[in-house]
Amino acid sequence: DITDTTVISNNVDVHATSDGDILAAAVGFAGAEGNAIAGQFGLNYTQQEVIAGIYNSTIESNSGDVDVNANNSSTIQALTGAGALGWSSSSGTGVGAALSFNITNDTTEATIDSSAITASDGNVVVEAIYTATVETITAGVAIGKQVGVAGSLSTVVLTNETQATITNSFVDADRNLLVHADQDGVINTIAGAAGFSQQSVGLGGGVSISVLTNDVRATIEDSTIHARATDGVTVQINDWYDPDQADSAGVDAGDETSETISGLAVVASSSENLQLYSGTVGFSSNQAGVGVNLAPHFVSDTVRAYIADSDVNTAADHGGDIM
């Protein structure tokens, strides 16, 4: 961060970067001549704060860019399994249960606050980029002479905040001003349970839950902005096909593409890619086999891009494009 400071330079870069990885495996097995019970519990949690900022400062870049960039990624790869074998000549019960909880609660922030920023021959870029990847395998297996009961619970929760902001500041960019917040979530899960019995009941029960409540913001508030778009220099930004464009391009509406502009861009974007597989088996060679599977998934992201209570360019110096 730059705080309570005056900086005069050719280029000013404020970067904060983090790359957090969790690789976890938890597997248990129980066997007995009679009754056997096996259980396994896995909890993986990330809470990273990656913040790049300029606060209450004066920055002058005489021949280059002012770049405030926060880049953050979290990866969880988890294997959780439990197996039980209960068997004797006359009876036996096997119970196997695997529970896996995987949570990301990360903050990624790039900000200019209460500052005066001048890029005399360059761009001003405020950018927060976040990626969360969660890949899990959760399985329970139970075999019993009389009863086999197996269960699995797989839970993935992504509740992250990604924001790029300019607040209460003066920003003068000879070329372009980009305020960009982007969040990408990837979830790949495999969950299952299998219960086998020779004499009585084989029961397999599985629950796979995904909850995504991410907040993504790109904003300019209470500020004075000049994005002059001189020299014809452009900046590349994310864009998405509308229905008419999609038909002519042979793609789906909402698919991501890119475009270049010269001027001011305030862009917030979020994408979620979920590949979820779950299944259960209940088998008995004599009486009853029951398999129950529940897989609820919830996506409730909030994505906002706006300019509020601010002055952008002037009638005499109208600058370039605004997007």
C-alpha positions as CSV (number, residue, x, y, z in Angstrom):
1,D,0.0,0.0,0.0
2,I,0.9,3.7,-0.4
3,T,-0.5,5.7,2.5
4,D,0.0,9.4,3.4
5,T,2.7,9.8,0.8
6,T,3.7,11.9,-2.2
7,V,5.2,10.0,-5.1
8,I,6.6,11.5,-8.3
9,S,7.9,8.9,-10.7
10,N,7.7,7.6,-14.3
11,N,5.7,4.5,-13.3
12,V,3.9,3.6,-10.1
13,D,2.9,0.0,-9.4
14,V,1.1,-1.2,-6.3
15,H,0.6,-5.0,-6.5
16,A,-0.6,-7.5,-3.9
17,T,-0.6,-11.2,-4.8
18,S,-1.5,-14.4,-3.0
19,D,-1.8,-18.1,-4.2
20,G,-3.1,-20.4,-1.5
21,D,-3.3,-24.2,-2.0
22,I,-4.7,-26.9,0.2
23,L,-4.2,-30.6,-0.7
24,A,-5.9,-32.9,1.8
25,A,-6.6,-36.6,2.0
26,A,-8.4,-38.3,4.9
27,V,-9.3,-42.0,4.5
28,G,-10.5,-44.5,7.2
29,F,-11.3,-48.2,7.3
30,A,-12.7,-50.5,10.0
31,G,-13.2,-54.2,9.8
32,A,-14.4,-56.7,12.5
33,E,-15.8,-60.2,12.9
34,G,-19.2,-58.8,14.0
35,N,-19.8,-55.0,13.9
36,A,-17.6,-52.4,12.3
37,I,-18.0,-48.6,12.2
38,A,-15.8,-46.2,10.2
39,G,-16.1,-42.4,10.0
40,Q,-14.0,-39.7,8.4
41,F,-14.3,-35.9,8.7
42,G,-12.5,-33.3,6.6
43,L,-12.6,-29.5,7.0
44,N,-10.7,-27.2,4.6
45,Y,-11.0,-23.4,5.0
46,T,-9.3,-20.4,3.4
47,Q,-9.5,-16.8,4.6
48,Q,-7.1,-14.7,2.6
49,E,-7.0,-10.9,2.5
50,V,-5.2,-9.5,-0.5
51,I,-5.4,-5.7,-0.6
52,A,-3.5,-3.2,-2.8
53,G,-4.3,0.4,-2.2
54,I,-3.4,4.1,-2.4
55,Y,-4.7,6.0,0.5
56,N,-4.6,9.8,1.3
57,S,-1.7,10.2,-1.1
58,T,-0.6,12.3,-4.1
59,I,0.8,10.3,-7.1
60,E,2.3,11.8,-10.2
61,S,3.4,9.5,-13.0
62,N,5.2,11.6,-15.6
63,S,5.6,9.2,-18.5
64,G,3.9,5.9,-17.6
65,D,1.0,4.1,-15.8
66,V,-0.4,4.0,-12.3
67,D,-1.3,0.4,-11.6
68,V,-3.1,-0.8,-8.5
69,N,-3.5,-4.6,-8.7
70,A,-4.7,-7.2,-6.3
71,N,-4.5,-10.8,-7.6
72,N,-5.7,-13.7,-5.4
73,S,-6.3,-17.4,-5.9
74,S,-7.4,-20.2,-3.6
75,T,-7.3,-23.9,-4.5
76,I,-8.7,-26.8,-2.4
77,Q,-8.2,-30.4,-3.5
78,A,-9.7,-32.9,-1.0
79,L,-10.2,-36.6,-0.8
80,T,-12.4,-37.9,2.1
81,G,-13.4,-41.6,2.4
82,A,-14.6,-44.2,4.9
83,G,-15.1,-47.9,4.6
84,A,-16.4,-50.6,7.0
85,L,-16.7,-54.4,6.8
86,G,-18.7,-56.2,9.5
87,W,-19.0,-59.9,8.9
88,S,-19.3,-63.1,10.8
89,S,-20.7,-66.5,10.1
90,S,-24.2,-65.6,11.4
91,S,-24.4,-61.8,11.5
92,G,-22.5,-58.5,11.3
93,T,-23.1,-54.8,10.6
94,G,-21.0,-52.4,8.7
95,V,-21.4,-48.6,9.0
96,G,-19.2,-46.2,6.9
97,A,-19.6,-42.4,6.8
98,A,-17.5,-39.7,5.1
99,L,-18.1,-35.9,5.7
100,S,-16.3,-33.2,3.8
101,F,-16.6,-29.4,4.3
102,N,-14.7,-27.0,2.0
103,I,-15.1,-23.2,2.4
104,T,-13.4,-20.2,0.8
105,N,-14.0,-16.8,2.5
106,D,-11.5,-14.6,0.8
107,T,-11.2,-10.8,0.2
108,T,-9.5,-9.3,-2.8
109,E,-9.4,-5.5,-3.0
110,A,-7.7,-2.9,-5.2
111,T,-8.6,0.7,-4.2
112,I,-7.7,4.4,-4.6
113,D,-9.2,6.3,-1.7
114,S,-8.9,10.0,-0.7
115,S,-6.0,10.6,-3.1
116,A,-4.9,12.7,-6.1
117,I,-3.6,10.6,-9.1
118,T,-2.1,11.9,-12.3
119,A,-0.8,9.8,-15.2
120,S,0.6,12.5,-17.6
121,D,1.3,10.1,-20.4
122,G,-0.3,6.8,-19.3
123,N,-3.1,4.7,-18.0
124,V,-4.6,4.4,-14.5
125,V,-5.6,0.8,-13.8
126,V,-7.4,-0.4,-10.6
127,E,-7.9,-4.1,-10.8
128,A,-8.9,-6.9,-8.5
129,I,-8.8,-10.5,-9.8
130,Y,-9.9,-13.6,-7.8
131,T,-10.1,-17.3,-8.7
132,A,-11.4,-20.1,-6.4
133,T,-11.0,-23.7,-7.4
134,V,-12.5,-26.5,-5.3
135,E,-12.1,-30.2,-6.3
136,T,-13.4,-32.9,-4.0
137,I,-14.0,-36.6,-3.8
138,T,-16.2,-37.9,-0.9
139,A,-17.2,-41.6,-0.6
140,G,-18.6,-43.9,2.1
141,V,-18.7,-47.7,1.7
142,A,-20.2,-50.3,4.1
143,I,-20.5,-54.1,3.9
144,G,-22.4,-56.1,6.5
145,K,-23.5,-59.7,6.7
146,Q,-26.8,-58.5,8.1
147,V,-26.8,-54.7,7.6
148,G,-24.7,-52.4,5.6
149,V,-25.2,-48.6,6.0
150,A,-23.1,-46.1,4.1
151,G,-23.3,-42.3,4.0
152,S,-21.5,-39.3,2.5
153,L,-21.9,-35.5,2.9
154,S,-20.0,-33.2,0.6
155,T,-20.3,-29.4,1.1
156,V,-18.7,-26.6,-0.8
157,V,-19.2,-22.9,0.2
158,L,-17.7,-20.0,-1.8
159,T,-18.4,-16.7,-0.1
160,N,-15.8,-14.2,-1.4
161,E,-15.5,-10.5,-1.9
162,T,-13.7,-9.0,-4.9
163,Q,-13.7,-5.2,-5.3
164,A,-12.0,-2.5,-7.3
165,T,-12.9,1.0,-6.2
166,I,-12.1,4.7,-6.5
167,T,-13.5,6.8,-3.7
168,N,-13.3,10.4,-2.8
169,S,-10.4,11.0,-5.2
170,F,-9.1,13.0,-8.1
171,V,-7.9,10.9,-11.0
172,D,-6.4,12.3,-14.2
173,A,-5.3,9.8,-16.9
174,D,-4.0,11.2,-20.2
175,R,-4.8,7.8,-21.8
176,N,-7.3,5.4,-20.2
177,L,-8.8,4.6,-16.8
178,L,-9.9,1.0,-16.1
179,V,-11.6,-0.1,-12.9
180,H,-12.1,-3.8,-13.1
181,A,-13.2,-6.5,-10.6
182,D,-13.4,-10.2,-11.7
183,Q,-14.3,-13.3,-9.8
184,D,-14.1,-16.9,-11.2
185,G,-15.3,-19.9,-9.3
186,V,-14.7,-23.6,-10.3
187,I,-16.2,-26.5,-8.4
188,N,-15.7,-30.1,-9.4
189,T,-17.1,-32.7,-6.9
190,I,-17.7,-36.4,-6.9
191,A,-19.7,-37.8,-4.0
192,G,-21.2,-41.2,-3.4
193,A,-22.2,-43.9,-0.9
194,A,-22.7,-47.7,-1.2
195,G,-24.2,-50.1,1.4
196,F,-24.2,-53.9,0.8
197,S,-25.9,-56.6,2.9
198,Q,-26.3,-60.3,2.4
199,Q,-29.1,-61.0,4.9
200,S,-31.2,-57.9,5.6
201,V,-30.8,-54.2,4.5
202,G,-28.2,-52.4,2.4
203,L,-28.5,-48.6,2.6
204,G,-26.6,-45.9,0.8
205,G,-27.3,-42.2,1.5
206,G,-25.6,-39.2,0.0
207,V,-25.9,-35.4,0.2
208,S,-23.9,-33.0,-2.0
209,I,-24.4,-29.3,-1.4
210,S,-22.8,-26.3,-3.1
211,V,-23.5,-22.7,-2.0
212,L,-22.0,-19.7,-3.8
213,T,-22.7,-16.2,-2.5
214,N,-19.9,-14.0,-3.9
215,D,-19.8,-10.2,-4.0
216,V,-18.1,-8.5,-6.9
217,R,-17.9,-4.7,-7.2
218,A,-16.2,-2.2,-9.6
219,T,-17.1,1.4,-8.5
220,I,-16.3,5.0,-8.7
221,E,-17.8,7.2,-6.0
222,D,-17.5,10.8,-4.9
223,S,-14.6,11.5,-7.3
224,T,-13.5,13.7,-10.1
225,I,-12.3,11.7,-13.1
226,H,-10.5,12.6,-16.4
227,A,-10.0,9.9,-18.9
228,R,-8.6,11.8,-21.9
229,A,-8.0,9.0,-24.4
230,T,-5.0,10.7,-26.0
231,D,-2.7,9.1,-28.6
232,G,-5.4,6.5,-29.7
233,V,-4.1,4.1,-27.1
234,T,-6.7,1.4,-26.1
235,V,-7.3,-0.9,-23.2
236,Q,-8.8,-4.4,-23.4
237,I,-11.9,-5.2,-21.3
238,N,-14.3,-8.1,-20.9
239,D,-17.5,-8.1,-22.8
240,W,-20.4,-10.5,-23.3
241,Y,-22.5,-11.5,-26.3
242,D,-26.1,-10.2,-26.3
243,P,-28.7,-12.4,-28.1
244,D,-28.4,-10.7,-31.5
245,Q,-24.6,-10.8,-31.4
246,A,-24.7,-14.5,-30.3
247,D,-26.9,-15.5,-33.2
248,S,-24.6,-14.0,-35.8
249,A,-21.4,-15.3,-34.1
250,G,-22.8,-18.8,-33.6
251,V,-22.3,-18.8,-29.8
252,D,-24.5,-18.7,-26.7
253,A,-25.9,-15.4,-25.3
254,G,-23.8,-14.4,-22.3
255,D,-20.6,-16.1,-23.5
256,E,-17.6,-14.0,-22.7
257,T,-15.5,-12.2,-25.3
258,S,-13.4,-9.0,-25.2
259,E,-13.2,-5.6,-26.8
260,T,-10.9,-2.6,-26.8
261,I,-11.9,0.9,-25.8
262,S,-10.2,4.2,-25.4
263,G,-11.4,6.2,-22.4
264,L,-13.1,5.0,-19.2
265,A,-14.2,1.5,-18.3
266,V,-15.8,0.3,-15.1
267,V,-16.4,-3.4,-15.3
268,A,-17.4,-6.1,-12.8
269,S,-17.7,-9.7,-13.8
270,S,-18.3,-13.1,-12.2
271,S,-18.4,-16.6,-13.7
272,E,-19.1,-19.9,-12.0
273,N,-18.3,-23.4,-13.5
274,L,-19.9,-26.3,-11.6
275,Q,-19.4,-30.0,-12.5
276,L,-21.1,-32.1,-9.8
277,Y,-21.5,-35.8,-9.8
278,S,-23.2,-37.8,-7.0
279,G,-24.7,-41.2,-6.6
280,T,-25.7,-43.9,-4.1
281,V,-26.1,-47.7,-4.1
282,G,-28.1,-49.8,-1.6
283,F,-28.0,-53.6,-2.2
284,S,-29.2,-56.6,-0.3
285,S,-29.2,-60.2,-1.7
286,N,-32.1,-61.1,0.6
287,Q,-34.4,-58.4,1.8
288,A,-34.1,-54.6,1.0
289,G,-31.7,-52.3,-0.8
290,V,-32.2,-48.6,-0.5
291,G,-30.3,-45.7,-2.2
292,V,-31.1,-42.1,-1.4
293,N,-29.3,-39.1,-3.0
294,L,-29.8,-35.3,-2.5
295,A,-27.9,-32.7,-4.4
296,P,-29.1,-29.1,-3.8
297,H,-27.0,-26.3,-5.3
298,F,-27.4,-22.5,-4.7
299,V,-25.8,-19.7,-6.7
300,S,-26.5,-16.1,-5.4
301,D,-23.7,-13.9,-6.6
302,T,-24.0,-10.1,-6.4
303,V,-22.2,-8.2,-9.3
304,R,-22.2,-4.4,-9.4
305,A,-20.4,-1.9,-11.6
306,Y,-21.3,1.8,-11.3
307,I,-20.3,5.5,-11.1
308,A,-22.0,7.5,-8.3
309,D,-21.8,11.1,-7.2
310,S,-18.8,11.8,-9.4
311,D,-17.7,14.2,-12.2
312,V,-16.4,12.5,-15.4
313,N,-14.5,14.7,-17.9
314,T,-15.9,18.1,-18.9
315,A,-17.7,19.7,-21.8
316,A,-14.5,21.3,-23.0
317,D,-12.5,18.1,-22.5
318,H,-14.9,15.2,-23.0
319,G,-12.3,12.5,-23.2
320,G,-13.0,9.1,-24.8
321,D,-15.5,6.3,-24.5
322,I,-17.2,5.5,-21.2
323,M,-18.3,2.0,-20.5
